[in-house]
Amino acid sequence: MTFPADILGDPTLPRAQDFTILVGDSFLFPVSLVTAAGAAIDLTGLTGTGEVRDDFGGTLLATFSVTHNDEGGIVSIYLSPANAALIPWLGATPGCANSAPAGVFSIRLSDGTDARTIISGKAWLVRGAIL
């Protein structure tokens, strides 16, 4: 498997995206990877990894499950409630009593030789039911 040139050469990657994770809930975020012409990128043979750290290059807090649908170009990023519970509550953000920055995350795809971060940003925790 050759790493898709449309991912390696994409100047828009990694996409900047913040994740808001509700403590106690499952978290699922799909990412669609397409060519400049809009066609789905074939991800067959690639593996995905994802993690939350307290800072870039810092302490590992939790890991995402990263899967894809091969030639459909959709990457699914999943964090279980148990894994989300590993992320420490660092205190509320001023002005928002139930929200706190938890750290940063990155999601990568690899073929065993080449790798590319496809999305990264801040991870925010929200606690307390809104119901």
N, CA, C and O atoms as a MOPAC input file, in Angstrom:
PM7 MOZYME 1SCF
protein

 N      0.84200 1    -1.18800 1     0.00000 1
 C      0.00000 1     0.00000 1     0.00000 1
 C      0.87900 1     1.23900 1     0.00000 1
 O      1.75300 1     1.39000 1     0.85300 1
 N      0.64900 1     2.10300 1    -0.93600 1
 C      1.31300 1     3.39800 1    -0.97800 1
 C      0.40700 1     4.40400 1    -0.29000 1
 O     -0.80400 1     4.42600 1    -0.50800 1
 N      1.00800 1     5.22500 1     0.53500 1
 C      0.21200 1     6.23300 1     1.25400 1
 C     -0.42600 1     7.15600 1     0.22100 1
 O      0.26000 1     7.62200 1    -0.68900 1
 N     -1.72600 1     7.42800 1     0.34400 1
 C     -2.41100 1     8.26300 1    -0.65600 1
 C     -1.77100 1     9.64700 1    -0.78500 1
 O     -1.64800 1    10.38000 1     0.19600 1
 N     -1.36700 1     9.99100 1    -2.01200 1
 C     -0.74400 1    11.29300 1    -2.26800 1
 C     -1.69100 1    12.43900 1    -1.91900 1
 O     -1.24800 1    13.52800 1    -1.55400 1
 N     -2.99400 1    12.18900 1    -2.03200 1
 C     -3.96600 1    13.23900 1    -1.71900 1
 C     -3.97400 1    13.59200 1    -0.23400 1
 O     -4.43700 1    14.66900 1     0.14100 1
 N     -3.46900 1    12.70300 1     0.61200 1
 C     -3.35600 1    13.01700 1     2.03800 1
 C     -1.98300 1    13.60300 1     2.32700 1
 O     -1.87100 1    14.62500 1     3.00400 1
 N     -0.92700 1    12.95200 1     1.81300 1
 C      0.43600 1    13.44000 1     2.06500 1
 C      0.64100 1    14.85200 1     1.53900 1
 O      1.31500 1    15.66000 1     2.17800 1
 N      0.07500 1    15.15400 1     0.39700 1
 C      0.28400 1    16.45800 1    -0.22400 1
 C     -0.77700 1    17.49700 1     0.06900 1
 O     -0.74800 1    18.58500 1    -0.50700 1
 N     -1.71900 1    17.18600 1     0.95700 1
 C     -2.82400 1    18.11500 1     1.23500 1
 C     -2.35900 1    19.22300 1     2.17600 1
 O     -2.07100 1    18.95900 1     3.34400 1
 N     -2.28100 1    20.47800 1     1.67400 1
 C     -1.81700 1    21.57400 1     2.52300 1
 C     -2.82900 1    21.98400 1     3.59700 1
 O     -2.50000 1    22.76300 1     4.49300 1
 N     -4.05200 1    21.46700 1     3.51200 1
 C     -5.06400 1    21.82300 1     4.52300 1
 C     -5.01200 1    20.90000 1     5.73700 1
 O     -5.76100 1    21.09600 1     6.69500 1
 N     -4.12500 1    19.88500 1     5.70500 1
 C     -3.99400 1    18.96800 1     6.83700 1
 C     -2.78600 1    19.34300 1     7.67700 1
 O     -1.79500 1    19.79700 1     7.10500 1
 N     -2.80000 1    19.19100 1     8.94900 1
 C     -3.95600 1    18.72100 1     9.71100 1
 C     -5.02500 1    19.80800 1     9.84400 1
 O     -4.72600 1    20.99800 1     9.94500 1
 N     -6.27100 1    19.35600 1     9.83900 1
 C     -7.38200 1    20.27300 1    10.06500 1
 C     -7.39400 1    20.68300 1    11.52800 1
 O     -7.16900 1    19.86200 1    12.41700 1
 N     -7.65400 1    21.93900 1    11.76300 1
 C     -7.76600 1    22.44300 1    13.13600 1
 C     -9.21300 1    22.27100 1    13.58300 1
 O    -10.13200 1    22.77700 1    12.93900 1
 N     -9.40900 1    21.56000 1    14.67900 1
 C    -10.75700 1    21.28400 1    15.18900 1
 C    -10.66500 1    21.06100 1    16.68800 1
 O     -9.84600 1    20.26300 1    17.14200 1
 N    -11.47600 1    21.74100 1    17.45000 1
 C    -11.54300 1    21.45900 1    18.88400 1
 C    -12.63500 1    20.43300 1    19.13400 1
 O    -13.68000 1    20.46300 1    18.48300 1
 N    -12.40100 1    19.52700 1    20.07200 1
 C    -13.37900 1    18.52100 1    20.46700 1
 C    -13.94700 1    18.89700 1    21.82600 1
 O    -13.20400 1    19.26300 1    22.73600 1
 N    -15.26500 1    18.80600 1    21.96400 1
 C    -15.93300 1    18.97700 1    23.24800 1
 C    -16.47000 1    17.61700 1    23.65700 1
 O    -17.31200 1    17.03700 1    22.97200 1
 N    -15.97600 1    17.11700 1    24.77900 1
 C    -16.30800 1    15.77500 1    25.24700 1
 C    -17.16100 1    15.89400 1    26.49800 1
 O    -16.71800 1    16.45800 1    27.49900 1
 N    -18.37000 1    15.37300 1    26.45500 1
 C    -19.25500 1    15.37400 1    27.61300 1
 C    -18.87800 1    14.18800 1    28.49300 1
 O    -19.01000 1    13.03600 1    28.07900 1
 N    -18.41300 1    14.46700 1    29.69500 1
 C    -17.97400 1    13.42000 1    30.61800 1
 C    -19.11900 1    12.43400 1    30.84200 1
 O    -20.23800 1    12.84200 1    31.15400 1
 N    -18.84600 1    11.14200 1    30.68500 1
 C    -19.84500 1    10.10400 1    30.88600 1
 C    -20.53000 1     9.65200 1    29.60800 1
 O    -21.24000 1     8.64600 1    29.61100 1
 N    -20.32900 1    10.38200 1    28.51100 1
 C    -20.93600 1    10.02100 1    27.22700 1
 C    -19.89300 1     9.42500 1    26.29100 1
 O    -18.69500 1     9.65800 1    26.44800 1
 N    -20.36300 1     8.65800 1    25.31900 1
 C    -19.50700 1     8.23000 1    24.22600 1
 C    -19.27800 1     9.43100 1    23.31500 1
 O    -20.15500 1    10.28200 1    23.16700 1
 N    -18.10900 1     9.49600 1    22.71200 1
 C    -17.77200 1    10.57700 1    21.78700 1
 C    -17.44400 1     9.96000 1    20.44000 1
 O    -16.59000 1     9.07700 1    20.35400 1
 N    -18.11600 1    10.41600 1    19.38200 1
 C    -17.85600 1     9.93000 1    18.02600 1
 C    -17.80400 1    11.12100 1    17.08900 1
 O    -18.71500 1    11.94900 1    17.07300 1
 N    -16.73400 1    11.20500 1    16.30900 1
 C    -16.55700 1    12.30700 1    15.37300 1
 C    -16.09200 1    11.74200 1    14.03800 1
 O    -15.00600 1    11.16700 1    13.96600 1
 N    -16.88900 1    11.89100 1    12.97000 1
 C    -16.46000 1    11.41100 1    11.65600 1
 C    -15.71600 1    12.50200 1    10.88800 1
 O    -16.05800 1    13.68100 1    10.97800 1
 N    -14.69900 1    12.09600 1    10.13400 1
 C    -13.94900 1    13.00400 1     9.27400 1
 C    -13.98900 1    12.43400 1     7.86500 1
 O    -13.66100 1    11.26700 1     7.65400 1
 N    -14.38900 1    13.25000 1     6.90800 1
 C    -14.44100 1    12.83200 1     5.51600 1
 C    -13.19000 1    13.33600 1     4.80100 1
 O    -12.90500 1    14.53400 1     4.80900 1
 N    -12.44600 1    12.42300 1     4.18500 1
 C    -11.24900 1    12.78500 1     3.43800 1
 C    -11.53200 1    12.61600 1     1.94700 1
 O    -11.83600 1    11.52200 1     1.47400 1
 N    -11.42600 1    13.72600 1     1.22400 1
 C    -11.73500 1    13.73200 1    -0.20600 1
 C    -10.61000 1    14.41500 1    -0.98700 1
 O     -9.83500 1    15.19900 1    -0.43900 1
 N    -10.54500 1    14.09800 1    -2.27200 1
 C     -9.58600 1    14.73700 1    -3.16900 1
 C    -10.04700 1    16.16500 1    -3.45700 1
 O    -11.14700 1    16.56300 1    -3.07400 1
 N     -9.19900 1    16.92200 1    -4.13200 1
 C     -9.56400 1    18.28700 1    -4.53100 1
 C    -10.79900 1    18.28700 1    -5.43100 1
 O    -11.54500 1    19.26500 1    -5.47600 1
 N    -11.00700 1    17.17100 1    -6.15200 1
 C    -12.17700 1    17.05700 1    -7.03000 1
 C    -13.42700 1    16.57400 1    -6.28300 1
 O    -14.50900 1    16.50100 1    -6.86400 1
 N    -13.27300 1    16.24500 1    -4.99800 1
 C    -14.42200 1    15.82600 1    -4.19900 1
 C    -14.64500 1    14.33200 1    -4.10200 1
 O    -15.62600 1    13.89600 1    -3.49900 1
 N    -13.75100 1    13.52800 1    -4.68700 1
 C    -13.88800 1    12.06700 1    -4.61900 1
 C    -13.31700 1    11.55200 1    -3.29300 1
 O    -12.32800 1    12.08500 1    -2.79200 1
 N    -13.94000 1    10.52200 1    -2.73400 1
 C    -13.45200 1     9.91500 1    -1.49200 1
 C    -12.05100 1     9.34400 1    -1.69800 1
 O    -11.76100 1     8.74400 1    -2.73300 1
 N    -11.18800 1     9.53600 1    -0.70400 1
 C     -9.83100 1     8.98900 1    -0.75700 1
 C     -9.86300 1     7.56000 1    -0.23500 1
 O    -10.43500 1     7.28700 1     0.82100 1
 N     -9.24400 1     6.65100 1    -0.98400 1
 C     -9.17700 1     5.24600 1    -0.57800 1
 C     -8.17800 1     5.11100 1     0.57900 1
 O     -6.99300 1     5.40200 1     0.42100 1
 N     -8.66900 1     4.66900 1     1.73400 1
 C     -7.85100 1     4.53800 1     2.94600 1
 C     -7.46700 1     3.08900 1     3.24800 1
 O     -6.94000 1     2.79000 1     4.32000 1
 N     -7.73300 1     2.19500 1     2.29700 1
 C     -7.43900 1     0.77900 1     2.48500 1
 C     -5.96000 1     0.58900 1     2.85000 1
 O     -5.07700 1     1.14800 1     2.19800 1
 N     -5.70000 1    -0.20200 1     3.89600 1
 C     -4.34600 1    -0.50400 1     4.32200 1
 C     -3.75900 1     0.47400 1     5.32400 1
 O     -2.66200 1     0.25000 1     5.83400 1
 N     -4.46700 1     1.54800 1     5.61200 1
 C     -3.97400 1     2.51700 1     6.58600 1
 C     -4.49800 1     2.18100 1     7.98000 1
 O     -5.58600 1     1.62500 1     8.12300 1
 N     -3.73100 1     2.51600 1     8.98700 1
 C     -4.18700 1     2.38000 1    10.37000 1
 C     -4.24400 1     3.76300 1    10.99100 1
 O     -3.48000 1     4.66100 1    10.63300 1
 N     -5.16600 1     3.91200 1    11.92800 1
 C     -5.34100 1     5.19300 1    12.58200 1
 C     -5.01700 1     5.11900 1    14.05600 1
 O     -5.25400 1     4.10100 1    14.70600 1
 N     -4.47400 1     6.20100 1    14.57900 1
 C     -4.22200 1     6.33400 1    16.00800 1
 C     -4.66500 1     7.72300 1    16.44000 1
 O     -4.68800 1     8.66400 1    15.64700 1
 N     -5.01400 1     7.82800 1    17.71200 1
 C     -5.40200 1     9.12500 1    18.23900 1
 C     -5.20000 1     9.17300 1    19.73400 1
 O     -5.37300 1     8.17500 1    20.43400 1
 N     -4.83200 1    10.34400 1    20.21500 1
 C     -4.58000 1    10.46600 1    21.64100 1
 C     -4.86600 1    11.87000 1    22.13800 1
 O     -4.82900 1    12.84700 1    21.39000 1
 N     -5.15500 1    11.93100 1    23.43700 1
 C     -5.29800 1    13.19800 1    24.14900 1
 C     -4.09300 1    13.29300 1    25.08700 1
 O     -3.78900 1    12.34900 1    25.81700 1
 N     -3.41800 1    14.43200 1    25.05900 1
 C     -2.27700 1    14.67700 1    25.94300 1
 C     -2.50100 1    15.98800 1    26.68900 1
 O     -3.29300 1    16.82900 1    26.26400 1
 N     -1.80400 1    16.15000 1    27.78900 1
 C     -1.96600 1    17.38600 1    28.55800 1
 C     -1.40300 1    18.59200 1    27.81000 1
 O     -1.80900 1    19.72400 1    28.07100 1
 N     -0.47800 1    18.36200 1    26.88800 1
 C      0.08800 1    19.38600 1    26.02300 1
 C      0.75700 1    18.65500 1    24.86200 1
 O      1.00200 1    17.45300 1    24.96000 1
 N      1.05400 1    19.34600 1    23.77500 1
 C      1.71100 1    18.68800 1    22.65600 1
 C      3.03900 1    18.10600 1    23.12800 1
 O      3.87600 1    18.82900 1    23.66800 1
 N      3.23600 1    16.80400 1    22.92600 1
 C      4.42700 1    16.11200 1    23.39200 1
 C      4.41700 1    15.79300 1    24.87700 1
 O      5.40100 1    15.27600 1    25.40600 1
 N      3.30100 1    16.09900 1    25.56600 1
 C      3.22300 1    15.91600 1    27.01800 1
 C      2.71900 1    14.53800 1    27.42200 1
 O      2.84100 1    13.56700 1    26.67600 1
 N      2.15500 1    14.47900 1    28.61400 1
 C      1.68800 1    13.23500 1    29.21200 1
 C      0.43000 1    12.71900 1    28.50500 1
 O     -0.51500 1    13.47400 1    28.27700 1
 N      0.42800 1    11.43200 1    28.16300 1
 C     -0.72300 1    10.79100 1    27.53900 1
 C     -1.85200 1    10.66500 1    28.55600 1
 O     -1.64900 1    10.14200 1    29.65200 1
 N     -3.05300 1    11.14900 1    28.18900 1
 C     -4.20900 1    11.08200 1    29.07500 1
 C     -5.22100 1    10.02400 1    28.64900 1
 O     -5.79300 1     9.33800 1    29.49600 1
 N     -5.44500 1     9.88800 1    27.35200 1
 C     -6.44500 1     8.93100 1    26.84500 1
 C     -6.16400 1     8.66400 1    25.37300 1
 O     -5.49200 1     9.44600 1    24.70000 1
 N     -6.69500 1     7.53200 1    24.88100 1
 C     -6.53300 1     7.20300 1    23.46600 1
 C     -7.88900 1     7.05300 1    22.80000 1
 O     -8.84900 1     6.57700 1    23.40700 1
 N     -7.94900 1     7.46400 1    21.55100 1
 C     -9.13300 1     7.30200 1    20.71500 1
 C     -9.02400 1     5.99100 1    19.94900 1
 O     -7.92200 1     5.52300 1    19.66400 1
 N    -10.15000 1     5.40900 1    19.62000 1
 C    -10.21200 1     4.33700 1    18.63900 1
 C    -10.42400 1     5.03100 1    17.29200 1
 O    -11.34400 1     5.83600 1    17.14600 1
 N     -9.57600 1     4.72100 1    16.31100 1
 C     -9.65800 1     5.36700 1    15.00200 1
 C     -9.83600 1     4.28300 1    13.94800 1
 O     -8.95900 1     3.44000 1    13.75900 1
 N    -10.96700 1     4.30900 1    13.26900 1
 C    -11.26200 1     3.33400 1    12.22300 1
 C    -11.66000 1     4.08400 1    10.94900 1
 O    -11.89900 1     5.29100 1    10.98300 1
 N    -11.72900 1     3.36400 1     9.83100 1
 C    -12.17900 1     3.98600 1     8.58000 1
 C    -12.89800 1     2.94000 1     7.73900 1
 O    -12.83500 1     1.74100 1     8.00600 1
 N    -13.58100 1     3.43500 1     6.71600 1
 C    -14.36000 1     2.54000 1     5.86800 1
 C    -13.69200 1     2.29900 1     4.51300 1
 O    -14.36100 1     2.27100 1     3.48000 1
 N    -12.35900 1     2.12400 1     4.52600 1
 C    -11.56000 1     1.80800 1     3.34700 1
 C    -11.76800 1     2.80400 1     2.21000 1
 O    -11.36800 1     3.96200 1     2.32400 1
 N    -12.39600 1     2.36300 1     1.10700 1
 C    -12.48200 1     3.25300 1    -0.04300 1
 C    -13.51600 1     4.36500 1     0.10800 1
 O    -13.63100 1     5.20900 1    -0.78100 1
 N    -14.26000 1     4.39100 1     1.19000 1
 C    -15.27400 1     5.43400 1     1.39600 1
 C    -14.72600 1     6.75700 1     1.90500 1
 O    -15.42800 1     7.76800 1     1.86300 1
 N    -13.47500 1     6.77400 1     2.39200 1
 C    -12.85200 1     8.02200 1     2.81000 1
 C    -13.32000 1     8.60100 1     4.13500 1
 O    -13.00700 1     9.74900 1     4.45200 1
 N    -14.07200 1     7.82000 1     4.92100 1
 C    -14.57200 1     8.31300 1     6.20500 1
 C    -13.74900 1     7.72400 1     7.34500 1
 O    -13.63100 1     6.50500 1     7.47100 1
 N    -13.17900 1     8.60000 1     8.17600 1
 C    -12.44600 1     8.19100 1     9.37400 1
 C    -13.36000 1     8.44200 1    10.56200 1
 O    -13.90400 1     9.53600 1    10.70800 1
 N    -13.53300 1     7.42800 1    11.41500 1
 C    -14.37000 1     7.55900 1    12.61300 1
 C    -13.46700 1     7.61100 1    13.83900 1
 O    -12.64100 1     6.72400 1    14.05600 1
 N    -13.63600 1     8.66000 1    14.63700 1
 C    -12.84300 1     8.88600 1    15.83900 1
 C    -13.76000 1     8.66700 1    17.03300 1
 O    -14.76300 1     9.36500 1    17.18400 1
 N    -13.42000 1     7.69600 1    17.88600 1
 C    -14.30700 1     7.30100 1    18.98300 1
 C    -13.55400 1     7.30600 1    20.30700 1
 O    -12.41100 1     6.85900 1    20.39600 1
 N    -14.22700 1     7.82300 1    21.33100 1
 C    -13.71500 1     7.79200 1    22.69400 1
 C    -14.81800 1     7.23800 1    23.58200 1
 O    -15.91200 1     7.79900 1    23.64700 1
 N    -14.53200 1     6.13700 1    24.26500 1
 C    -15.52900 1     5.51600 1    25.13900 1
 C    -15.67400 1     6.32400 1    26.42200 1
 O    -14.76800 1     7.07300 1    26.78600 1
 N    -16.80800 1     6.18000 1    27.11400 1
 C    -16.96000 1     6.85700 1    28.40800 1
 C    -15.84800 1     6.47700 1    29.38800 1
 O    -15.37600 1     7.32400 1    30.14600 1
 N    -15.42600 1     5.20500 1    29.37800 1
 C    -14.35400 1     4.76600 1    30.28300 1
 C    -13.03800 1     5.45200 1    29.95800 1
 O    -12.29400 1     5.83800 1    30.86000 1
 N    -12.74900 1     5.60300 1    28.67300 1
 C    -11.51200 1     6.27400 1    28.27900 1
 C    -11.58000 1     7.77100 1    28.56400 1
 O    -10.58600 1     8.37500 1    28.96800 1
 N    -12.74900 1     8.36700 1    28.35400 1
 C    -12.91800 1     9.79100 1    28.65700 1
 C    -12.72800 1    10.05400 1    30.14700 1
 O    -12.25600 1    11.12200 1    30.53700 1
 N    -13.09300 1     9.08800 1    30.97300 1
 C    -12.95800 1     9.23600 1    32.42100 1
 C    -11.48900 1     9.30800 1    32.85200 1
 O    -11.19300 1     9.74100 1    33.96500 1
 N    -10.57800 1     8.89200 1    31.98700 1
 C     -9.14800 1     8.96500 1    32.29100 1
 C     -8.60300 1    10.38900 1    32.18600 1
 O     -7.52100 1    10.68600 1    32.69300 1
 N     -9.35900 1    11.26400 1    31.52500 1
 C     -8.90600 1    12.64300 1    31.34200 1
 C     -9.23600 1    13.42100 1    32.61000 1
 O    -10.40300 1    13.50200 1    32.99300 1
 N     -8.23800 1    13.98900 1    33.26400 1
 C     -8.50100 1    14.66300 1    34.54400 1
 C     -9.25000 1    15.97500 1    34.37600 1
 O     -9.07700 1    16.69000 1    33.38900 1
 N    -10.07900 1    16.27100 1    35.35400 1
 C    -10.78700 1    17.55400 1    35.40800 1
 C     -9.83100 1    18.56300 1    36.01200 1
 O     -9.38100 1    18.39300 1    37.14500 1
 N     -9.51900 1    19.60000 1    35.27400 1
 C     -8.52200 1    20.56300 1    35.71400 1
 C     -9.12900 1    21.84100 1    36.27700 1
 O     -8.41100 1    22.80200 1    36.55500 1
 N    -10.43800 1    21.85700 1    36.44400 1
 C    -11.10100 1    23.05800 1    36.94100 1
 C    -11.83100 1    23.76200 1    35.82400 1
 O    -11.51100 1    23.59700 1    34.64700 1
 N    -12.78900 1    24.52700 1    36.19600 1
 C    -13.67800 1    25.17300 1    35.23000 1
 C    -12.99400 1    26.34000 1    34.51800 1
 O    -12.08300 1    26.97800 1    35.04700 1
 N    -13.46400 1    26.59000 1    33.31000 1
 C    -13.04000 1    27.75400 1    32.55600 1
 C    -13.78100 1    28.96600 1    33.10200 1
 O    -14.98500 1    28.87600 1    33.34100 1
 N    -13.10800 1    30.10000 1    33.30900 1
 C    -13.81600 1    31.28700 1    33.78500 1
 C    -15.01600 1    31.62400 1    32.90200 1
 O    -14.89800 1    31.69600 1    31.67800 1
 N    -16.15600 1    31.82600 1    33.52800 1
 C    -17.37800 1    32.14800 1    32.80000 1
 C    -18.17800 1    30.94500 1    32.35700 1
 O    -19.27900 1    31.10400 1    31.83000 1
 N    -17.65900 1    29.75100 1    32.55400 1
 C    -18.37500 1    28.53900 1    32.15300 1
 C    -18.08400 1    27.45200 1    33.17400 1
 O    -17.10800 1    26.71400 1    33.04300 1
 N    -18.92000 1    27.35400 1    34.17700 1
 C    -18.65300 1    26.49400 1    35.33300 1
 C    -18.53100 1    25.01200 1    35.00400 1
 O    -17.90700 1    24.27100 1    35.76400 1
 N    -19.11100 1    24.55600 1    33.88700 1
 C    -19.11000 1    23.12500 1    33.57800 1
 C    -18.11200 1    22.73500 1    32.49700 1
 O    -18.08900 1    21.57300 1    32.09000 1
 N    -17.29200 1    23.65500 1    32.02100 1
 C    -16.39100 1    23.37200 1    30.91500 1
 C    -14.94800 1    23.63600 1    31.32700 1
 O    -14.67000 1    24.58800 1    32.05700 1
 N    -14.03600 1    22.79700 1    30.86300 1
 C    -12.62000 1    22.98300 1    31.17900 1
 C    -11.75100 1    22.45900 1    30.04500 1
 O    -12.07800 1    21.44100 1    29.43500 1
 N    -10.63700 1    23.15100 1    29.75200 1
 C     -9.70600 1    22.59400 1    28.77600 1
 C     -9.02200 1    21.36800 1    29.39000 1
 O     -8.54800 1    21.41000 1    30.52500 1
 N     -8.98200 1    20.29900 1    28.63600 1
 C     -8.39900 1    19.05800 1    29.15300 1
 C     -7.00200 1    18.82600 1    28.60000 1
 O     -6.20000 1    18.11800 1    29.20800 1
 N     -6.71500 1    19.40700 1    27.47100 1
 C     -5.43700 1    19.19700 1    26.82400 1
 C     -5.58400 1    19.34000 1    25.32700 1
 O     -6.41100 1    20.11000 1    24.83900 1
 N     -4.77400 1    18.59300 1    24.60500 1
 C     -4.76500 1    18.64600 1    23.15200 1
 C     -4.86900 1    17.22300 1    22.60100 1
 O     -4.56700 1    16.25600 1    23.30100 1
 N     -5.29500 1    17.10300 1    21.35100 1
 C     -5.41200 1    15.78400 1    20.73800 1
 C     -4.85000 1    15.83100 1    19.33200 1
 O     -4.71600 1    16.90200 1    18.73900 1
 N     -4.52500 1    14.67400 1    18.80900 1
 C     -4.15400 1    14.54400 1    17.40700 1
 C     -4.59900 1    13.17400 1    16.91000 1
 O     -4.61400 1    12.19600 1    17.65700 1
 N     -4.95800 1    13.13000 1    15.63900 1
 C     -5.39300 1    11.90000 1    14.97300 1
 C     -4.49200 1    11.70200 1    13.75900 1
 O     -4.34400 1    12.59900 1    12.92900 1
 N     -3.88400 1    10.49700 1    13.66300 1
 C     -2.94500 1    10.21400 1    12.57400 1
 C     -3.34900 1     8.96600 1    11.81300 1
 O     -3.95700 1     8.04500 1    12.35900 1
 N     -2.99200 1     8.96200 1    10.53200 1
 C     -3.10900 1     7.77600 1     9.69300 1
 C     -1.70500 1     7.36600 1     9.26900 1
 O     -0.84400 1     8.21600 1     9.03900 1
 N     -1.47900 1     6.05400 1     9.16600 1
 C     -0.15900 1     5.54800 1     8.79900 1
 C     -0.29400 1     4.29600 1     7.94700 1
 O     -1.25500 1     3.53700 1     8.07600 1
 N      0.69300 1     4.09600 1     7.06900 1
 C      0.77000 1     2.84100 1     6.30700 1
 C      1.94100 1     1.99200 1     6.78600 1
 O      2.28500 1     1.00100 1     6.14100 1
 N      2.55800 1     2.36000 1     7.90300 1
 C      3.70300 1     1.65000 1     8.43700 1
 C      5.02700 1     2.29700 1     8.04700 1
 O      6.05200 1     2.05100 1     8.68200 1
 N      5.00500 1     3.11900 1     7.01200 1
 C      6.19700 1     3.85300 1     6.58300 1
 C      5.96500 1     5.35100 1     6.72800 1
 O      6.69400 1     6.04800 1     7.43300 1
 N      4.93500 1     5.82300 1     6.04700 1
 C      4.56400 1     7.24100 1     6.11700 1
 C      3.41700 1     7.42100 1     7.09400 1
 O      2.62500 1     6.50600 1     7.32000 1
 N      3.33800 1     8.61600 1     7.67200 1
 C      2.23700 1     8.94000 1     8.57100 1
 C      1.86200 1    10.40300 1     8.36000 1
 O      2.69000 1    11.22000 1     7.96000 1
 N      0.59500 1    10.71600 1     8.63600 1
 C      0.13100 1    12.09900 1     8.49900 1
 C     -0.92400 1    12.36700 1     9.55100 1
 O     -1.87700 1    11.60300 1     9.69900 1
 N     -0.74900 1    13.46100 1    10.28400 1
 C     -1.78300 1    13.92300 1    11.19400 1
 C     -2.88200 1    14.54000 1    10.35100 1
 O     -2.61600 1    15.42200 1     9.53400 1
 N     -4.12700 1    14.08300 1    10.54200 1
 C     -5.22000 1    14.58800 1     9.71600 1
 C     -6.07300 1    15.62700 1    10.44100 1
 O     -6.73600 1    16.44400 1     9.80200 1
 N     -6.05600 1    15.59500 1    11.78000 1
 C     -6.85300 1    16.55300 1    12.53900 1
 C     -6.24000 1    16.68700 1    13.92700 1
 O     -5.78400 1    15.70400 1    14.51100 1
 N     -6.23200 1    17.90400 1    14.44900 1
 C     -5.70500 1    18.12100 1    15.79200 1
 C     -6.32600 1    19.38700 1    16.37100 1
 O     -6.83700 1    20.23600 1    15.64100 1
 N     -6.27100 1    19.49600 1    17.68500 1
 C     -6.82200 1    20.67600 1    18.32900 1
 C     -6.87900 1    20.51500 1    19.83100 1
 O     -6.20900 1    19.65700 1    20.40400 1
 N     -7.68800 1    21.35100 1    20.46300 1
 C     -7.87800 1    21.29600 1    21.91300 1
 C     -9.00200 1    20.33200 1    22.24300 1
 O     -9.97900 1    20.21600 1    21.50200 1
 N     -8.85200 1    19.65300 1    23.34800 1
 C     -9.91400 1    18.78400 1    23.87700 1
 C    -10.51300 1    19.49100 1    25.07900 1
 O     -9.79900 1    19.86900 1    26.00700 1
 N    -11.82700 1    19.66800 1    25.05900 1
 C    -12.55200 1    20.32500 1    26.14700 1
 C    -13.43400 1    19.30600 1    26.84700 1
 O    -14.05600 1    18.47300 1    26.18800 1
 N    -13.49700 1    19.35500 1    28.14700 1
 C    -14.40300 1    18.50500 1    28.90800 1
 C    -15.58900 1    19.33100 1    29.37800 1
 O    -15.44300 1    20.47500 1    29.80700 1
 N    -16.75500 1    18.73200 1    29.28700 1
 C    -17.97200 1    19.33800 1    29.83400 1
 C    -18.55400 1    18.31400 1    30.77400 1
 O    -18.76000 1    17.16400 1    30.38500 1
 N    -18.82300 1    18.70800 1    32.00500 1
 C    -19.39300 1    17.76700 1    32.95700 1
 C    -20.75600 1    18.27500 1    33.40000 1
 O    -21.05200 1    19.46800 1    33.35500 1
 N    -21.56900 1    17.32300 1    33.82800 1
 C    -22.90800 1    17.65100 1    34.27600 1
 C    -23.91500 1    17.51000 1    33.14600 1
 O    -23.69400 1    18.00100 1    32.03900 1
 N    -25.00800 1    16.84600 1    33.42800 1
 C    -26.05000 1    16.64100 1    32.42900 1
 C    -26.75100 1    17.94700 1    32.11500 1
 O    -26.94700 1    18.79100 1    32.99000 1
 N    -27.12000 1    18.10000 1    30.87300 1
 C    -27.83400 1    19.29600 1    30.42800 1
 C    -29.32900 1    19.00100 1    30.39000 1
 O    -30.12600 1    19.90900 1    30.15300 1
 N    -29.72400 1    17.76100 1    30.61800 1
 C    -31.13300 1    17.34800 1    30.54200 1
 C    -31.96300 1    17.96300 1    31.63700 1
 O    -33.16600 1    17.71600 1    31.71200 1

